[in-house]
Every structure is written in C-alpha cells, then in structure tokens.
Amino acid sequence: MTRIASLRADRVAVPFRRPFATGTGMWVEREAWLLRLVDRDGRTGVGEAVLEPQDGEVASTVLSLLIREAVGLAEGGTLPSAQELEGHGRPGRALCAALHAALFDLVGSPAPRLAAGGPGIGVNATLPALGPAASAEAARQAVAAGFRTLKLKVGAERETQVLAERVGAVRDAVGADVHLRLDANGAWDPATAAERLTGVARFGLEYVEQPLAGDDAQALAELRRRVQVPVAADETVVSLRAARELLEADAVDVLVVKPARVGGPAVVAEIAAMAAARGVPIVLSTLFETGIGIAAALAQAAALPDGAAGDPGASRVWPTAPDHGLATAGLLEHDLLLDGLPVTDGRMRLPSEPSPGGLGIRLDERAVDRYQVETIGAIR
C-alpha cells in the first residue's frame, strides 16, 4: 500500500505557439495544475488537472478549492476518493484523473510497447482551421513527418462549399491512403450538420467528431442515421453515465474519450469495456495538456484491450485500431518535460531514456518555474 507523505500543486499557464482556432473559439494558452505526489520513501509521482474554457470561473474556483483540500489530506496520509470527487462534477473528475496519474507514476511501470523500439501508439496530427491552400500545405507537412491520420478542425465555415473546398484540397494533397477526420467541436445544429456532412462525404472521411452542440444523444443518433460519414462524440463524453447513454441510443460509431475530462484510468477502462461490447472503438484524446497529461493518456492508451482499440472482430467501422489524438504537445510553447514524447512514423513512444516512474517522464523544473502562476503545498 502506498504511504502518502505530501502533495504539491503548481498552477501554470503555458502559451500556445500561435493562437489555435477551433469551431467554437480560439485557444491562446493552457492553464493547468501540475500535481506532485510524494510517498514516505521520498518517491514522487506527477499528474495534471485541467479544465476547459467553457467550464467557466466557478469550475476553476472549485478545482482550486478541491486541490487545497487534497493537499491538506495528503499531509495526513490520505487522498480524496473517486466517489467524493465525482460529486463535484467536472472539477472533481479533473482532480481525480490527475491524482490517479500521479499514483500510477509513483508505483507503476511503463508499458513495454511504449519503450524505444516498441510498437508505440498510433496518433493523429491535429490541423487548425485554415484556408484550403494553407490546410493542404499543413497536411502535406504532417504526412511528410510520418502521420497517417489527420484531424481537421472545422465548424467556422459559413457555407458547405467552403468546407468542401478545404477538405477536398487536403484530400488531393495527401492522397487516398491517409485517414481524414473532421472535428466540429459542436459548432453545428442538426440541419447544418447534415448539409455539411453530405457535402463532404465523397472525400472518404474516417469520422466527424462532435458535429452537434449539447448532450442530446437522440439528436446525434438521428444525425447518424441521416448521413454517410461515421459519427463520433467527444465533448458529450463527460462521464461514464454520458458514455453509456450515447451507446444505448446507438448514437455513435466511435467514442472520443479524454481521460482528463472523464476522471482518469478507471473510468476510461469502464467506458472502453462498454464500447467494445457494442463494437464501438474508442479514441483517447487530450485537452491540450502539457506533456504530463499527455503521458498519462498515452499510458492509458497502451493499457486498452484490443477490442476497445478497434479490434477487427469488434469494430463495425475500422479494420484496424484507430489512431489516438495525443500528439498535441507541439501546439504549446513548452511541454514542461526534459525529454519530450517522440512521434516517429505516426506513433508515439516514451523518451529513449525514460524515468523509472510509471509515466516514464521527467519534469523540466526550469520550465515549470517559468510558467508557474501559483503553488499550493510543498514536497516534504
């Protein structure tokens, strides 16, 4: 049993290299809480807690309060339970994900497939909302770098033809063998979504991610019946219950699951098992975390059973496991790691000399200090 000695939390704000446009707004920086959990033997495990801009100031305040409470509990050798944190909604799930990542880093070991020379985890490149020519060039560069799956941020286009020109330009640039995904971030209403997807179905899309706003599983199911493009849910997958509702409504061809949003590895494993039973693959993705959160998601991707990752016998859409949405650290000014998570030939692995911790990463302390905004607790 792990004997907890202390918990320290550093709030950081890391700018994006350039403003990153999505269908619902612009990201300019990533604010995150970096947790360092220390046991009685002096070993340290790290995790990352993040929220989304739409969660608002109240959620941010609640997360700060929960972290303060967790720091106090850690001094007495305990941590808040997953059940307690779930009662606080999104802030509670964010902290739960971070604490469980830190615990795994403290006592776990990296998956062999993530070692240098191992098969690694397939990942997609994420391209911002740009014009046709710029999107095509960004796509060519991503494919030249080894990516075989590209995700295009969409949703801001005023007309279907504009979207079609952009998607067509990318398809022409990369050829038929590269997988293309769209991510609308809930920017469309049902009628607009049906029109847009009908207009781009000819380009052979792997799926469209979160085409509709809100959490109406029935509306998503109806859209899925109307269009030829496979449908994925992302922002709607906020919890185990939400994932179950989507599956029971037969609303999705794939679930995009963000561990930092749903509460960490235990919830991810439950969602994966439910989805695999229905032949629905899951794709793990990030909330634009730093390298700490990405490493935690990478470890969870490596732990997925084959069926949950898109086993040919279970999936009704993909003949092979779909790539995960984890290659986002390069969008930030710094990933806060001494050795980044390398992506080679579209597959992500651990550094060639990983740390002995379960996540296999080492913090760049100078970078943490540079972007630090606030600190709660201390390492004892």
Sequence and secondary structure as in RCSB ss.txt:
>XXXX:A:sequence
MTRIASLRADRVAVPFRRPFATGTGMWVEREAWLLRLVDRDGRTGVGEAVLEPQDGEVASTVLSLLIREAVGLAE
GGTLPSAQELEGHGRPGRALCAALHAALFDLVGSPAPRLAAGGPGIGVNATLPALGPAASAEAARQAVAAGFRTL
KLKVGAERETQVLAERVGAVRDAVGADVHLRLDANGAWDPATAAERLTGVARFGLEYVEQPLAGDDAQALAELRR
RVQVPVAADETVVSLRAARELLEADAVDVLVVKPARVGGPAVVAEIAAMAAARGVPIVLSTLFETGIGIAAALAQ
AAALPDGAAGDPGASRVWPTAPDHGLATAGLLEHDLLLDGLPVTDGRMRLPSEPSPGGLGIRLDERAVDRYQVET
IGAIR
>XXXX:A:secstr
   EEEEEEEEEEEEEEEEEEETTEEEEEEEEEEEEEEETTS EEEEEE   GGGHHHHHHHHHHHHHHHHHHHH
TT    HHHHHTTHHHHHHHHHHHHHHHHHHH    GGGSTTS  EEB EEE S  HHHHHHHHHHHHHTT SEE
EEE    SSHHHHHHHHHHHHHHH TTSEEEEE TT B HHHHHHHHHHHGGG  SEEE  BSSS HHHHHHHHH
H SS EEESTT  SHHHHHHHHHTT  SEEEE HHHHTSHHHHHHHHHHHHHTT  EEEB SS  HHHHHHHHHH
HHTS TTTTT TTT SS SS   BB   GGGBS  SBSS   EETTEE   SS  SSTT   B HHHHHHHEEEE
ES   
